[in-house]
Amino acid sequence: MKSTIKCILVIILLSISAAALAADNSQSCTRLQASGNAEYPPYLWRAVDDPSRLTGAISFMIKDLASALNIEIDLIYSGPWGRVQVDMASGDLDLIAGAFFTVPRTKYMDYVYPQFQGTKTAVWVNNSKPFAFHQWDDLKGLRGVTVIHNSFGQEFDEFAKRNLAIAEVGSLNQGLGMLSAGRVDYLLYEENPGLANAKRLEINNITALPTEVTHQDLFLTVSQKSPCNTVKLKADISAILQRFAGEKKMQSYLTRALAQWALEQRK
C-alpha cells in the first residue's frame, strides 16, 4: 500500500515538474530561429549586404509577425533547402518560413494555418526542345530534374515516384544550368522563383510552359522539437496570419521584394 502511494506521489511530482518546465519554456521563448529556401526570389533569397541572413517578401512578413508576437525572429541562411529541413527535424531551427504541405513533413514539423500564399509550379523546358504539356502523363519517358527535398504536393509526389524519372540536385542553379545545357528535358520548379533566378543567371533559352503542374499553398511551420512549440504560439501566429490576409499584406510584401530584387540585379 505504501509503495503504491509512493508511486502515485512520484507520478504527481513528475507531472507538476513537466508542466512547470513547459510553462517556463513558453515564457522564456522570446527569440525564434527561422530559415527557408534561399533560392526562392521574390519570396526569399540571401541578403547582398549580409549573406548569413535572408531577405524577400517572406522576410518582410516575418518582421511584422515578430513585432505582432513581441518575439524576436532571426531569419537566417542555414544552408540549401535540403539542409534546412534536416535542421528543422533535429530542432536546430524553430520555424520554416514557407513550406508546402506533405504528409512525411508532418512527422517533424507542425503546419500553422491558414496558408499565407499560393504558388504555381511550372514545367520549364529548353526553347530548342519544347514539348506539349497538358497533363502529368505527358512527362512520362522524359528526363526531369528538380531540387532535392522539393515537393509539389502529396498527390503529384506519389505520381512522380511511380511514373517519372526526375533527378534531384542540390540547388536551383544546378537545375537551371542542366536544362539550359540540354542535359535534361524539363525542370520542375515554381514559376516566379524560377524566372527570377534565370534572369539573375542570364539564362535566356528556357521557358515555363503555360499549364501548371500543381498549385500549392505556402505555410509557416514549427519544429516539433522546438522548446517554443506550444499551442498558444501556434494559435497566436494563426490569428496574426488571418489578420495579414485580410489586410492583403502579402501583395505589398511581394511588390517591395520584386523592386528590391530588380534593383540588386542591375548592380
N, C-alpha and C positions, 0 to 999 in steps of 0.2 A: 504494500500500500504506500509506504513511504517512498519507495523507488519510483512508483507511478507519479506521485505528487511532485517529486523532484524533477522528473522528465517533463511534466507539464510546465513547471516553473521555468525550466531551461528553454523550452519552446517559446513561451511568452516573452522571456527576456530577449531571445534572438529576434523575434518578430518586432519587438519595440526598437531594438538596435538597428534592424534593417530599415524600418520606417523612418527612424531619425536620420540615418545615413542618406536615404533618398531625399528627405527634406533638405538636408544640408547641401547635397549636390544641386538640388533645384535652386536653392538660394544663392549658391556660390557660382552659378553659371552666368557670369557677366561678360564672357567672351567666347565666341564660337570660331572655329576654323573651318573655312569652306573652300572648295575648289570646283572645277568644272572642266569642260572640254576647251582647251586653249586654242584650238584650231576651228573656231566657231563664230567668226565675224558674220553679221554685225552684233551677235549676242555676246560672245566672249573672245578675247584674244590677249596676248601678253602686252602689257603696257610698254611703250617705247622708252619712257624715262625710268622705268623700274621693271625689268623682265621677271622679277620674282612675284609680281602681282598681276592680276587680270583686270581688264577694262572691257567696256562694251555695254550694250543695253541691259544685260542681266546685272552687271556690276552697279549700274545706276539704281536698279530696283533693290538690290541687296543693301545699298547705302540707306535708302529710305526705309527699308524693312528694319534695319538695325536701329535707326532713330525711333521708329514707332515702338519697337520692342524694348528700347532702352538697354540694349545689349550690343557690345562691340562684335562685329563680324569681320574677320580677316579673310579676304578673298585672295587666296594665294595660288601661284602656279606650283603644283606638286608633281608635275611630270605629264607624259602623254595620257590620253583618255583611259587606256587600259590600266595604267598605274593609279589613276585617281580612284577607280573602282576597287582596286586592291587595298588602297589606303582606307577607303570607306568601310570595307568589310572587316578590316583589322581594328577600326576605331581610331586610327590616326587622324581622320577627318571627322568633323561633326556633321557637315552638310555637303550635299552636292547641289550646286546651283544650276539646275537644268538637266533632267534625265527623262528619257522615255520610260513608259511602264513595260516591264516584263515580269513574268512570274519568278524566274530564277533570282532576280534582284531583290524580291521581297524577302529573301532568306537572310539578307544582311542589312537592309535599309527600309525605313518606313516612308511611304509617299504621303505628302501633305496635299490635301485637296482644298480648293479647286486647282486645276492646272492654271498656269499663268500665260501660256502662249501655245498656239497651234503652228505646226510646221509641215511643209510639203517635201517629201523625199522624191528625188528625181533619178531617172536613168540618164547618166551622162555618156555621150558617145563621141568618138573621134569623127570630125567632119568628113574625113576621107572614107570612113567605113560606117555610114549610117544604116540603121535598120528600123523597121516598123515595130513600135511597141504599143499594144493596146491592152494586154492582159499579162499576168505573171508567166503564163505558159510560153510567151514569146521569148523569154530569156533562156529557155531550155536549150542545151547544146552550145551555148556561148560561154566565153571566159569572162568572168566578172571579178571585180575587186572592191573591197571596202576597208574601212579602218577597223582594227581589231577591237572586239568587245562592243562594236556598234550594234544597235538594234533598230529594226524597222517595224516593230510591233510583233506581238506573240504569234499571230496567225501567219504573217509573212516569214518570220524567222523559221517556223516549223516547215513551211512550204519549201524555203530555200535549202534547209538542211536535207530534205528528202529528194529534191529535184534539181538543184542548181549547183554549178561549180563556181564558187565565189572564194577567191583567195583573200586573206586578211593581211594588212600591212600595218606598220607601227604608226604611221601618220598620214594625214590627208595629202600632204605634199608628195609623198611617195605614190599614192594612188593617182593623183592628177598627172604626175610625171609618167607613170606607166601607161595611162590612157593616151596622153599626148604623143608618146613614142610608138603607139600601136601594139604594145605588148599584151593588152587585154582588149576585149570587145566593148566593155562598159564599166562604168564606175557607179556605185550606189552611194548617194550622199544627198543631204538636204540642199535644196535649190539655192537659197540665199547665201549660206556659208560657202558652198561650192563656188558660186560666182565670185564672191568677194576674194577668196583665196586664189582663184585662177587669174584674176586681174592683177593681184599682187605679184604673182609669179610670171606675169606676162605670157600666160598660156592662152593663145587665141584660136587654137584649132579644135576646140571641143565645144559641145552644145548639150544643154539639158533638154531632153525630149518633153513634149507638152503633156503627155499623160503621166500622172503621178503614180508612183508605186504604192505609197501609203500617205495618209495624212495623220500625223500624230501630235499628241499634246506633250508639252514640257512641264515637268513638276519639280518642285523643291523636295528633297529627300533628307531624312535624318538617319544617321548611322544607328543601328540597334545596339552598338557597343559604346555609343557616346554617353557619358555620365549626365549630359544635359537632355537626353531623350526622355521627356516627360509628357504626360497627357496635356498639361497646361501649356507648355511651349508650343506643341503642335496645334492646339486649339487657338492660341494667340496668333500664330503665323497664318493659319487658315482664315481667321477673321480679317486680318490685315490684307491678305491677298484678295479676298472678296471685295474689300473696300477699294483696293487699287484697280480691280477690274471695272467696278462701277465708275471710277474716275477716268478710265481709259488711259492709265499711266503708261502701259507698255508701248502704246503708239508714240508717245512723246519720247520715251527712252530710245526707241528704235530710230526716230528722226535724229536725235542727238548723236547716236552711235554711228549712223551712216555718214553723217557730216564729219565726225572725228576720223573715221576710217579713211574716207576720201582724202582728207587733208594730210593724213600720215603717208598715204601712198604717193602724194605729189612731192614729198620732201626728198 
